[in-house]
Amino acid sequence: MIKILVISVGLLLSSCSFKSEVKTIKNENVGTISMSVPKDWKATERYNSKNKTSFYNLISKDADFNLDVMFNDTKQMRMDGLDEKNLESYLDTNGSVVKKQEAAKQPKPKRFGKKSDGVYVVLADPNPKAGEFNYYTQGIRYLGNNKVAVFILYSKEDKEDTLIKTLEMMESITIK
């Protein structure tokens, strides 16, 4: 039993390009969630008992970004009918206010993951204020059986490294 666990954790870690540790979160609507998280990112878990959503917040040691990840089923998150084929519709409806602010660019959502079961969009603040986050990246990954992981990445700089780690972390999510 221990060998199987070590092998599965090793396989999970080997799919990431960063030094990571596996975090486990329990959610009554989703199950036991595991994901590989960069070791140098400070992680805090929260739980909203009203809609039974688990929140995971990650911050870099130099505070140049803030990442929120939410786990729940589509019914509790009011996303009935959402599946891996229409994830872009979530970004279109949920990001409409932000998209209006960036109407000139109209960024296109991009798929990610080996199964293309995730989608994200990166938006830039056209009028950034000193000290505020300049970039807003929103995404969602369909985990199967009406379960989703939604993420919002606020960052001061458009660092590809941070986005790649975020997408790899989202891809590493498993549910039991």
N, C-alpha and C positions, 0 to 999 in steps of 0.2 A: 504494500500500500504506500509506504513512504517513497519507494523508488518511483512509482508512477507519479506521485505528486511532484517530486523533484524534476522528473523529466518534463512534465507538462508545464511547470513554472519556467524551466529552462527554455523550452520552446517558445513560450510567451515572451520571455525577455529577449531571446535572440532575434525576434522580429523587429526590434527597435534599434535605432542608430545611436541611442544615448544610454548612459548608465541609469538604470531604473530600479524601482522597487515595486512590488505588486501590492496594490491597495485593494481591500475588500470592503464592500458596502452592502448592507442588507436593506432591501426595500420590499414591503409586503405586497406590492402590486407587480414588481418586476422579478424578484428573487434575489439570489446572491450574485452581486456584480463584482467582477475582478477587472482591474486595468493596470497597465504598467505606467508608472508616473516617474518623471525625471527626479533623481535623488536630490538635485539642487533646487527644486521648487518646493516652497512651503505649502503644505496641504492642510485644509480644514474641512471637516465634514459637518453639514447641517441637515436638518430634516424638517419639513413642513408638514405638520400633522393634519392640517385642513384638507389638502389634496393629496397627501401621502407621497410627496415628491422628495427625493433625496438630492441634495445639492452638494457639490464638491467645489471648493474654491482653491485655486492655486495661484501663488504669487512668486515672482522671481526674487532672488536675494537682493537685487539692486532696484526692485520695484518698478521696472520699466514696462511691465505688463500685469494684467489681472485676468485670470481665466476662470469662468464659472461653467460648470458642467451640471446638468440636471437630468435625472433619470425618473421615468415613470411610464405608465401605459398611455396609449393615445386617447383613451376615453377620459382619464383623469386630467389630461392636459388639453382637453377639448380639441382634439385633432382626429375625430372620428373619420374614417375613410382614408386616412393617410397610410401609404405603404411605400415600399422602396422605389416604386415606379413614379410616384408623384411628389417626391421630396421638395422639388423646386417650388411647388405651390405653397409650402410652408414658409419658405423664405420670401416669396412674393407677398403673402398676406401679412406676415409678421414684421417684415422689414420695410413696409410701405412708407412709414414716416421718415425713416432714414434715407430711403431711396429718393424721396421728394427733395431732401436736403442736398442730394448729390445728383440731381436730375441731369446735369450736363454729361456726366460720365456713364451712367446706367451700366454698372458692372454686371457681368453675366455670372450666374452661379456655376461652380465647378464641382464635378463629381470626384470622390476620392474613395480609396479602399480597394482591396483586391476584387471585391464583388461589386464595386461601384454602388454600395449601399449607403453612402454618405454624400452630402452636398454642403458646400459652403460658399460664402461670398465675402469679399474684403471691400470695405468702404473707407474712404478717407474723409476727414473733416475738412471742408473747404476753407474754413475760417478758424484754424486752431488757436486756442488761447494758451499762453505760457503755463507750463506745468500740468496741462490736461493731456489725456490720451488723445492721440491724433488719428488712430486707426481703430476700426470696429469690424471684427470678423465674426459673422454668425454662421452656425452650421448645425446640421442635424444628421444623425446616423440612425437608420432603421435597424433594430437589433433582432427583428423577427417576432412573430406572435403579438403584434400590436405594441411592442415595447420600443421605446426610443431613448436616445441620449441627445440632448440639445446642448450646444456650447456657445458661449459668447466670449470672445477674446478682445480685451481692450489693450491697446499697446501705444507706446509713445513713438516708436519707430517702426518702419515697415521691415522687420527682420524676418527673412525667409527661414532662418534657423528655428525661431520660435513657432512659426506656423507649421513647419515640418514636424517638430516634436509634438505639437498639439494634434495634428492629423494622425501621426503614428500612435499616440496615446489613445485617440478615439478608435482607431482600427484595432487596438489591442483588447478592447472591451469584450468580455465574455459573460454569459449569464448561466447560472445553474439553478 
